[in-house]
Structure formats: structure tokens, C-alpha cells
Amino acid sequence: MNNYETMFVFSTAKGEESVAALTEKFSALIAKNGTLDKCEPFGANGGVRTLAYEINDETTGAYILMNYAGEASLPAEIDRVAKITDGVLRVLTIRK
């Protein structure tokens, strides 16, 4: 099992409920396939920040940081699910 850190940028266009639902979705995916150590908003205001450039015509995004342990295939599965999920603007995973 390897340790990973994933940063998500979720759309804030549909409100805080949408961000909470996406956070829960990816937390459940990680908990199902590994062990979730930490899941928290990155920064103040619940992680909501102004983006440096527009992504899909949006100027703000909610940054969520997740630390977890899992098999080598878990980050690829998270990336696959993130690409087909509405409301996910960006995702970046690193191995610690």
C-alpha cells in the first residue's frame, strides 16, 4: 500500500451541496478501495478560491485535499471517475 495525496477542484456553480456531494462520493470511493486518512477543504472559506484562469467559464472553485493509502491502481480509478463526473474541474494526485 502506498500513501497518496489528491487535490480536487470542484465547481461551485451549483452551490455548497454539490461540493459536499462530490466530496462524499470521492471519500466513499477511496474508503472502499483503501484507507482515507484526511479529507478537508484546502484554505479558508471552505476551500473556495478564485481560479487563476477560467475553467469551463467558471472563475471560482472549491479545493478539497484528501490523504489516503491504497493500492497502485487506486489513483488511476479516481482519475477515471473524476473525468466522467460533472462538477470536477481538475484533479491532481501525487504519491507521498
C-alpha positions in Angstrom: 0.0 0.0 0.0 1.3 3.4 -1.0 0.4 6.8 0.5 -1.2 9.4 -1.8 -2.4 13.0 -1.8 -5.1 14.1 -4.2 -6.2 17.7 -4.7 -9.7 18.2 -6.3 -11.1 21.4 -7.7 -14.9 21.2 -7.7 -17.3 23.6 -9.4 -19.1 26.0 -7.1 -21.8 26.8 -9.6 -24.4 24.5 -8.1 -23.7 25.5 -4.5 -22.2 24.0 -1.4 -24.5 21.0 -1.5 -22.9 19.9 -4.8 -19.4 20.3 -3.4 -20.4 18.3 -0.3 -21.9 15.5 -2.5 -18.8 15.3 -4.7 -16.6 15.2 -1.6 -18.7 12.4 -0.2 -18.6 10.5 -3.5 -14.8 10.5 -3.7 -14.4 9.9 0.0 -16.5 6.8 -0.3 -14.6 5.6 -3.4 -11.3 5.9 -1.5 -12.7 4.3 1.7 -14.0 1.4 -0.4 -10.6 0.7 -2.1 -8.2 2.0 0.6 -8.0 3.9 3.8 -8.9 7.6 3.9 -6.6 9.4 6.4 -7.7 13.0 5.9 -10.3 14.9 3.9 -10.5 18.7 4.3 -11.0 21.9 2.4 -7.7 23.5 1.4 -7.6 27.0 2.7 -10.2 29.4 4.2 -13.9 29.8 3.2 -14.4 26.1 2.9 -11.7 25.8 0.3 -13.5 28.2 -2.1 -10.9 30.3 -4.1 -10.8 32.4 -7.2 -9.2 30.5 -10.0 -6.1 31.9 -11.7 -7.8 31.4 -15.1 -11.3 30.4 -16.1 -12.1 26.7 -16.4 -15.3 25.8 -18.2 -16.4 29.5 -17.9 -16.1 29.4 -14.1 -14.0 31.8 -12.0 -14.2 30.1 -8.6 -13.6 26.6 -7.4 -13.7 24.6 -4.1 -10.3 23.0 -3.3 -10.5 19.7 -1.4 -7.4 17.8 -0.2 -7.5 14.1 0.5 -4.7 12.0 2.0 -5.1 8.2 1.8 -3.4 4.9 1.4 -4.2 2.4 -1.2 -3.0 0.1 -4.0 -1.2 1.4 -7.0 -4.4 1.1 -9.1 -6.5 3.5 -6.9 -5.2 6.8 -8.2 -6.0 5.7 -11.8 -9.5 4.8 -10.7 -10.0 8.1 -9.0 -8.8 9.9 -12.1 -11.1 7.8 -14.4 -14.1 8.6 -12.2 -13.2 12.3 -11.9 -13.0 12.6 -15.7 -16.6 11.4 -16.2 -18.1 13.2 -13.2 -19.8 16.6 -13.7 -18.6 19.3 -11.4 -15.0 18.2 -11.2 -12.9 20.9 -12.8 -9.4 19.5 -12.0 -7.8 16.7 -10.1 -4.1 16.0 -9.3 -2.7 13.0 -7.4 0.9 12.6 -6.1 2.5 9.7 -4.3 4.0 10.8 -1.0 
